[in-house]
Amino acid sequence: MWKIVALAASLVLLPASQAQQFPLLQTSYESFELTPKCLEALDTVLDCSVLLMSHVKSDGIEEICTKSCRTSLSDLRTKIQNDCDPKHDVFDHNLALYPATYIVDRYIYVYDISCYKHRDTGNACDYVLSEWRNDTDSTPRECDDCILGPMQLEVNSPIGHTEARAGEFKAAISSCSVKGYTYTSPPPYVQSQTSTSPESPTVVPQDWSARRMSSECATTYRVQEGDTCDSIAVAQEVPSRDLVEANHKLDGWCGGLEAGMDLCLPAKCKVHPLKPEDSCESLLEAYGAGQKSLAEWNPRLYIQCDNLKAITGYICVGPPVISNRPLNASVAMTNNTRRHVYHHKHH
């Protein structure tokens, strides 16, 4: 049953994708200093529903999963490849530089998994999974195509692939004794800094990002009775999400926090408690923090800062203050160094 829950999460709690452009919802790319021709390509209006950005319910699947939308995404990817310079036109985000196709590639990934149909029945798996979640029937479904099919897309995609998930997929195929599913380890979406291949941009951490990466456990804190991740975040001036990600003993929603445990703390920064009415525009007005800076200071925010309402807790509204003090080795060993795509919790 755990496989069903995991797959349902990947379908229903997909990240709110960054925008190219959608009808009635325009996003600026000017802060990324792209070439004019590339900027024009990225400003292309997709023939897709805006629900593709934040789809969380099965009742939006018919509006999202249209042939014209998938064609529009493919055409845009080709246009970006043709019009953007792979060396200059890159997105500086989450400690790395990503190619200009990054945003549309994420859309294609979200579309393909969200719109997957059962290979035998042709039924949309988004509907099927929704029915299962409300079904009291305990019939095992781990080997159903609505589990294995989208999972196959996930592990074969450089966007969705993780070694842990690939292991789960191979174990599921073996235990189910099914045929017709394949796994080929995809190449990394971005290459390491040591690579010299001219085909795609390399990962080049910005100066502050390199220091931040080496200082994710900038200091330590011993949990007190009554502490929560948010109370620690505000008292220690650290972003809530980075606090959780830096400590493998905590789950995605701060479960596992116990008095007496030592936590790695990320670099300090000026923090702001997110409210439902907050927007990138209001944060710019209040703190002078533009969307590019917010994305750099908060790696769990997507490039275009369009998933702000899906995040809770405290975020950085000023640059991290990097300490040169050596790490506490015993605590640093427990640092969670996962670099997966953050699947945020929707409310």
N, C-alpha and C positions, 0 to 999 in steps of 0.2 A: 504493500500500500504506500510505502514511503516514496516509491518512484512516481506514483500518481501525484502525490502532494508536491514533489519537487518539480515535475513537469508543469503542473497547474500553475505553480508560482512563476515559472519562466514564461508562460503564456499570458497569464492575467496580470502579473506584476512586472511586465516588461518596462525597461527604463523609458521615461518620457523622452523620445528621440529629439535630437536637435533639429532645427528647421533648416531646409533650404528656404523656399517660400511657399506658403499656402494661401489660397484665397481668403481674404479678410483677416489674415494674420501675417504681417510682414516683420522681418527681423533684420537688424543691421549687421553687416560684416565689415564695416569700414575700419574698425579698430584693429583688424588683423593685418593691415598694411599689405594687402594682396595686389597683384597687378590688375589694371583696369579690366582686361579681357576676362580674367578669372573671376573677378568680382561680379561682372555682368553675368557670367555663367551661373554662379552661386545664387544670384538674384532671380533665377528662372522660377516662375510660378508652376508648381506641380499640379497635375490633374488628379489630386488626391484629397480625401477628406481630412480636415484638421484633426479628426479623431485618431489618426495614425500616430500623432504625437503623444497621446496620453490614454490610449485605449485600455480600459480596465474591466469592461463588462461585455458579455457576449452579445448583447442587443445592438452593438454598434458594428458587428462584423460585416453585415451586408453593405453598409455604407463605405467601409474601409476596403473590402476585398473586391475591387473592380479590376477588370482587365486593363482599362484605360490608365488606372493608377500604376499598375505594375509596369506597363509600357512606358509611362512617363518617367518612372524611376530609372529604368534601364537607359532610356534616351538621355536623361540628364547625366548619368554616370559617364556615358561616352563623351558628352559635351564637355564635362569638367576635365576629363583626361586629355581632350584635344586642346582646350583653351587655357589650362593652368600649367605653369612652370613647376615641375616636380621638385626643383631645388629651392625656389623662392616662395612659391605659394603653398605654405604649410600652416597648420594650426598649432600654436604653442599651448599645450594643455596637459595637465596631469603629469608633469615632470617629463614630458616628451614632445616631440614634434610629429604631427600626424599629417598624412597627405590630404590634399584638398577633397579627395573622394570620401573622406572619413564619414562625413555626415550622411551623404546619400547611401553609403554602404550600410550604415546602421539602419536607415529606413528600410532598405531592401531586406536586411536580416529580420527586422521586426515584422515586415509584411509577410515574408515567406513562412515564418513560424506561426504567426497569428492566423494566417489564411490557409493553413494546411488542412487538407481533406483526407478522410479515411480512404485508404487505397482500395478497399473492397466495396464500401457502401457509398462513397462519395459525399458523406456527411461532413460538414465543417467540424473539425475537432474542438474548436472553441466552444461550440454548443454542446458537444458530447461531454467535455470535461465539466462544463457548468452543470449538466444534468447529474453527473456522477457525484459532484460535491453535495448535491441535495438528495442523493439516493441512500437509503438505509441498507440496500442490498450489499452483502459482503462478498459477492463474487469476485475472485481475483481478476485484476485487469492489467497486471504489470506487463503482459505480453501483447496487449492490444496495439494496433497500429497507431492509434491516437496518442500513445505513450512513446513508442519506439520511433515513429516517423519524424515527429518534431525533434526528438532527441538526436536523431541522426543528423538533421540539419544543423543543430546546435554544435555538436562536437566536430563536424567537418568544416565549420565556419571559422575563419581566423578571428572574427568578432566575438563569437560565443564560446570558443574552445577553451577548456581548462583540462589539465591532465586528470584531475579528480573526476570530472564529469565524463571524460573519455573512458576512464576505468569503469565507471558505473554502466556506461553504454555497452562496453565489451562484455561485462559480466551478465548484463540483461540478455544480450543476444545469445550467449552461451547457455544460460539457464533456461531460456525459452525455447531453445533449439529451433529457431526460425531462420528462414533464408530470405535473401533479397535486401538485406541491410548491409551497408559497407561503412568502413571507417578508414580514412586516410589522414594521418596527422597533418593538419594544414600548416603552411609556413606562418611565421609570426607576422602580424599585421604591420608592425614597424620593426625595423632591424635594429640591432644593438649599435651603440656608438662606435664599436670597433670595426663594423662592417664598412667595406669600401664600394659596395655594389652601387652603380649609378642608376639602377632601375627604379629605386624608390628612395625617398628621403630617410636618412638615418635618425635614430633617437638621439637628440642633442639636448640634454637638460640645460635649462637656463641657469645662470650663476647661482641665484638664490635657491632654485629648485634642487641643484646638486647638493647644496649645503643642507637643505631641508631633508632630502632623502637620507643623508647620513646621520641626521639628527632627529629621526622620527621619535626616538625615545630621548628627548632633550633633557628630561629630568624624571624623577619618580615621585610617587605620592602613595602614602599608606591610607587605605580606605577606612573611614570612620563610621561608626554606627549612625544610621539615618542618611548616609550619602546616597545620591543618585548620580547618574552620569551627567545630568544637566546641572545639578548643584556643584559637582566637581568642576564642570566646564566653566561656570561663571566665576567660582572662587579662584580657580587656577588660571583663568583667562586662556582657555584652549577651546578649539571647536569640538562640539559633541561627537560628530561623526568620525573625525580623526582619532579622538580618544578611544572610541569603540574599535576602530580598525587597527589601532596600535597594540591591542591586547587580545590575544587569541582565546583567553578564558571567557571573554564576553561574547554573547551572541549578538546578532544584528540589532537587537532592541535593548541592549544593556543587561540582558539576563545573565546571571552568574556573578554579579557584583556582590562581594561579601566583605564585611568588616575585617580588617587585619591584612587583607591582600595588598600586595604592592603592584601599582600600576605604572606602566610607561606613560609619560605625558608627552604629547607632541609639542612643538615650539609654541610659545605664547604669542598672542596677538590681541588686538582690540576685538572683542566679541560682541555680537548682537543677537538677542533672542528673536528668532523668526516668528512673525505673526501672520495670520491668514491674509491680512491686507497688504503685506509687504510685496514690493516688486523691485526689479533691478533699478527702475527709475527712482523709486522712493529712497533706496539705499544710496544711490548716486547723490541725490539731493541732501540726504542727512550726513553722509560721511565723505562725499567726494570720491566714492569708489565706483569706477566704471565696470562694465560687464567683463572686460578682459581681465582686469585686476581681480575681480571677485572669483572668476574661474581659476586664476593662478593661485590665489590664496586658499581656495576651497576646492581641492581636486575632485570632490564628489559632486560638485556642480558641473553640469554639462557646459560645453563651450559657449552656447548661446544663452545660458542662464535662464532657460525656459522651463526648468523643472523646479523652480523655487518653491512653489506651493506644495510640492510633494515631499519637502524636507522639513524635519522638525528639529528643535534644539537650537544650539548656538552656532553661528558661523563667524568666520573672520571678516571684518570690515576694514582691516588694516594689515600690512605685511607681517608675516611671522618674524619674531625676533629670535635669531639663531644664536644659540650659546655654543662657545667653543670648548665647554667643559666636557671631559671624557664621560662616556656613558657608564652607568652602573652595570657591569658585565653580567651579573646574575639575573638582572631584570631584563636587560637587552636580549638575552637568549630566548626570552619568552615572547619577544616582539613578533607580532603577526606581520609577515612581509608579503601577504597576498596582494596581487595586483589585478584582481578580477574586476569586471564591470559591476559597479554597485547597483543592485536591484533594490530601489528604495521602497519603503512601505507606504502604501496609499491608505488614506482614511476616507 
